Amino acid sequence: MMHGTINIKKPASVCQFLLPKKITTLYHPPYSPDLSPPDYFLLPKLKMKIKGLHFADVADIQEAVTDELKKVQKEEFLVAFQKTHDRAKVRVYANGAFLE
């Protein structure tokens, strides 16, 4: 796939999943934390919930994280992805320049 002069490669499995669902994909510039919902929305929320806890094994960590993810309301995800969309539009209008 090409976007301007930037060659964008996606794993074949991702393309095979998205294509029949007619999901549009956008170029995500590298090192763009303002365009990554997990970085500014989900991960901090998870960190605060499990911070300071000690786990016996990976299975306990997975269970704790899964439990916390199930508590996140659908509306919170919708707001986060709307913010991502808004930030992406700003980035597109700025020709990819980092804006603070």
C-alpha positions in Angstrom: 0.0 0.0 0.0 1.2 3.5 -0.7 0.3 6.8 1.0 2.0 9.7 -0.7 5.7 8.6 -0.9 5.6 6.6 2.3 5.4 2.8 1.9 3.0 1.4 4.5 3.3 -2.3 5.2 0.7 -4.1 7.3 0.9 -7.8 8.3 -1.0 -10.0 5.9 -3.1 -11.3 8.7 -4.3 -7.8 9.5 -5.1 -7.1 5.9 -7.0 -10.4 5.5 -9.1 -9.5 8.6 -9.9 -5.9 7.7 -10.5 -6.3 3.9 -13.8 -8.3 4.0 -15.1 -6.0 6.8 -14.4 -3.0 4.5 -12.5 -1.2 7.4 -10.5 1.8 6.3 -7.0 2.0 7.6 -5.0 5.2 8.1 -1.3 5.8 8.1 0.0 6.1 11.6 3.2 8.0 11.7 5.9 6.5 13.9 6.5 8.0 17.4 3.1 9.6 17.6 1.9 9.1 21.2 -0.9 11.6 20.6 -2.5 9.1 18.1 -2.3 6.0 20.3 -5.4 5.5 22.5 -3.8 2.7 24.6 -0.9 5.1 25.5 -3.0 8.0 26.8 -6.2 6.3 27.7 -6.1 2.6 28.5 -2.6 1.9 29.9 -2.6 4.7 32.5 -6.0 3.5 33.7 -4.8 -0.1 34.1 -1.6 1.0 35.7 -3.4 2.9 38.4 -5.7 0.0 39.2 -2.9 -2.6 39.6 -0.1 -0.4 40.8 1.5 -1.8 44.0 -0.1 -5.2 43.7 2.0 -8.3 43.7 1.1 -11.3 41.6 2.1 -15.0 42.0 2.4 -15.6 38.2 1.5 -14.4 34.8 -1.9 -16.0 34.9 -2.8 -13.8 38.0 -1.6 -10.7 36.1 -3.7 -11.6 33.1 -6.8 -12.2 35.3 -6.4 -8.8 37.1 -5.9 -6.9 33.8 -8.9 -8.7 32.2 -11.1 -7.9 35.2 -10.1 -4.2 35.0 -10.7 -4.1 31.2 -14.2 -5.5 31.7 -14.9 -2.6 34.0 -14.1 0.1 31.4 -17.4 1.5 30.1 -18.2 1.4 26.4 -18.6 5.2 26.4 -15.1 5.7 27.7 -13.8 3.8 24.6 -16.0 5.8 22.3 -14.7 9.1 23.8 -11.0 7.9 23.5 -11.4 6.9 19.9 -13.2 10.1 19.0 -10.2 12.0 20.5 -7.9 9.8 18.4 -9.9 10.7 15.3 -9.7 14.4 16.2 -6.0 14.3 16.8 -5.5 12.4 13.5 -7.4 15.1 11.6 -5.2 17.8 13.2 -2.1 15.7 12.2 -3.3 15.3 8.6 -3.9 19.1 8.3 -0.4 19.7 9.8 1.2 17.4 7.2 2.3 15.0 9.9 4.2 17.6 12.0 4.2 17.0 15.8 2.0 19.5 17.5 1.8 20.2 21.3 
